[in-house]
Amino acid sequence: MVSGVTPHSNILDAFLAEATTCYQGLLFAKESGFAKVEVEGDSRTKIEKINQEGNSITNLDSAIVDIKAIGRTFHQIRFKHARREANRVAHFIPREGHSRSENTFWMKDTPD
């Protein structure tokens, strides 16, 4: 399991921020040599857009295209929705990210 934060100062849309962070996580996984990846997210809209065929032209969809492109580099990848109540760590990590000025990833654990 890998968790992480990537600070961004010019993203004002929550969906785009989550998609950008997803891409950064996949980039980290690729650079770390992962072949099989499972991405969980509590934004059903984002997960559905990643899993559907085709593309459109919004900023979010542009980020989704990037996610799909890097996703094709893995031997196996799966995107699935996790209910918000079951994903408490995902809500703690962004708060932790506000105190960080660089990309930070935790493997097999989460921040204290």
Phi and psi in degrees as a GROMACS rama.xvg file:
@    title "Ramachandran Plot"
@    xaxis  label "Phi"
@    yaxis  label "Psi"
@TYPE xy
-127.49  135.326  VAL-2
-126.397  155.116  SER-3
-168.201  169.233  GLY-4
-129.914  143.488  VAL-5
-132.162  108.863  THR-6
-70.0445  135.871  PRO-7
-138.202  136.191  HIS-8
-107.071  -12.09  SER-9
-115.098  18.534  ASN-10
-107.097  115.398  ILE-11
-101.168  -10.8386  LEU-12
-101.116  128.186  ASP-13
-62.8528  -40.9137  ALA-14
-62.6579  -43.3598  PHE-15
-67.3752  -36.6124  LEU-16
-62.6991  -43.6692  ALA-17
-65.9045  -40.8281  GLU-18
-66.3429  -40.0795  ALA-19
-63.9847  -41.8082  THR-20
-65.7973  -38.1421  THR-21
-60.0366  -46.5663  CYS-22
-60.3551  -45.1623  TYR-23
-60.3016  -39.7037  GLN-24
-64.79  -40.7234  GLY-25
-67.1543  -37.3194  LEU-26
-62.165  -43.2888  LEU-27
-60.4271  -44.6693  PHE-28
-61.9617  -41.4816  ALA-29
-64.4802  -46.9422  LYS-30
-66.1853  -24.5772  GLU-31
-86.8863  -4.99955  SER-32
89.9828  13.3323  GLY-33
-66.9877  137.539  PHE-34
-105.182  -30.5705  ALA-35
-118.784  129.449  LYS-36
-134.772  138.854  VAL-37
-125.574  122.948  GLU-38
-108.187  125.002  VAL-39
-108.586  141.183  GLU-40
-147.172  149.01  GLY-41
-96.0491  5.51314  ASP-42
-95.8925  99.0538  SER-43
-57.6721  -39.4846  ARG-44
-59.4099  -46.6025  THR-45
-64.1991  -46.295  LYS-46
-62.4197  -41.7101  ILE-47
-64.4125  -40.3236  GLU-48
-65.239  -38.1033  LYS-49
-66.2407  -40.505  ILE-50
-78.5774  -17.9433  ASN-51
-84.5623  154.44  GLN-52
-76.6102  154.659  GLU-53
84.2426  171.617  GLY-54
-140.355  160.322  ASN-55
-131.092  -155.605  SER-56
-121.987  11.5762  ILE-57
-78.6202  167.683  THR-58
-58.1137  -42.2987  ASN-59
-61.2045  -43.6492  LEU-60
-65.9801  -32.096  ASP-61
-62.6644  -42.4575  SER-62
-66.25  -37.0793  ALA-63
-63.93  -39.6191  ILE-64
-59.3741  -42.9409  VAL-65
-63.7039  -41.1489  ASP-66
-62.7612  -45.4161  ILE-67
-63.1597  -39.2531  LYS-68
-64.4048  -47.198  ALA-69
-70.7537  -29.9149  ILE-70
-62.0469  -31.7005  GLY-71
-69.7887  -11.603  ARG-72
-84.2996  -9.07772  THR-73
-91.603  150.948  PHE-74
-63.1744  -40.0802  HIS-75
-147.018  134.667  GLN-76
-143.809  143.675  ILE-77
-141.16  133.729  ARG-78
-113.379  125.933  PHE-79
-138.729  151.612  LYS-80
-83.4643  136.046  HIS-81
-120.955  132.309  ALA-82
-60.4855  143.762  ARG-83
-55.3492  -37.931  ARG-84
-64.955  -28.201  GLU-85
-89.2733  2.85707  ALA-86
-126.471  48.5212  ASN-87
-61.9152  -35.5324  ARG-88
-61.9197  -37.4542  VAL-89
-64.2663  -20.3218  ALA-90
-91.6322  -24.1996  HIS-91
-75.8463  -41.1352  PHE-92
-60.1623  -43.1076  ILE-93
-60.4089  -35.5848  PRO-94
-63.6473  -40.3771  ARG-95
-62.7809  -36.3288  GLU-96
-63.5892  -27.3591  GLY-97
-63.7208  -22.2975  HIS-98
-93.5723  2.65275  SER-99
-110.105  144.929  ARG-100
-110.651  2.85623  SER-101
-142.948  163.887  GLU-102
-58.5143  133.021  ASN-103
-135.737  130.022  THR-104
-127.546  143.766  PHE-105
-117.766  128.57  TRP-106
-105.316  131.269  MET-107
67.8724  2.51726  LYS-108
-153.392  -178.399  ASP-109
-127.565  166.296  THR-110
-63.7186  149.998  PRO-111
